[in-house]
């Protein structure tokens, strides 16, 4: 994934890859250092309770959404 990121010419896709890779590395670092990934953001909206997550999970999710947006928009030019 890092090799793909380093060759990516489309800024949106590069940002998405950076977020996904950064989030994955953040979760990996927590797993290696502490043995667990600590989730600390707990959201409620009325009676609805959303799954607890952390900042790394947020980065991965935003990265995937950006990738999907780029694909929907038609950013299918190949990387240089």
N, C-alpha and C positions, 0 to 999 in steps of 0.2 A: 504494500500500500504506500509506503514511503517513496519507493521508486516511481510509482504512478504520480504521486503528489509532486515530486521534483520535476517531472516531465510535463505536467499539465499546463496547457496554455490558456485555458478558459478560467478566468478569475473566480467565477461563481463555483465552478466545480473544484478548483483548488481550495477555496475557503471551506467548502463542504468536506473535502477529504481531510483538511487540517483539523476541523472540529471532530470528525469521527476518530481520527488517529489520536488526537490529544485526549479525548474522552476515554478511549480504550486504554491508553497508556496510564491515565490517571487511575482508572479502576484497577489495572494491573499492579501499579505501584502500591495502592492500598492493600491489595491482596498479598503481595510479597512482604510488605513491612508489618502489617498487623494481622494477617491471616484472614481478614474479612474486609468487605467493602462496606463502609459505613454510609447508610442512607440517613439523611437528616432533614430533608424538606418534606413536610407533611401538610398537604392541603385539604381543606374542607370547603365545600360550597353548599350551604344549607345542610341538607341531610346526606349529600353526596360526599364520599370520602375517596380521594384519589390515591393510587399506590405511592408509597414513600419513595423518594429518589434523591440523588445527589447532583452536584454540579456537573460531574463527568457524564452522567446519564443525560442531562440536559444538552450538553454539547453534542453527544452522539445523536440524539433525537433531532436537534436543529440541523446538524449536518446531513442527516438522511432526508429531512424535509427539503433542504436546499438542493440536494441531488435530484429528488423527484421533481421539484419545480423546474430545474434546468432541463430535465428530460421532457417534461410537459411543454416547456417553452420551445423546445427544439434545438437545444445546444448540443448537437450531436457531431460537431466537427471533431476530427481526431486530434489527439495531442501531438505536439511537435517534438 
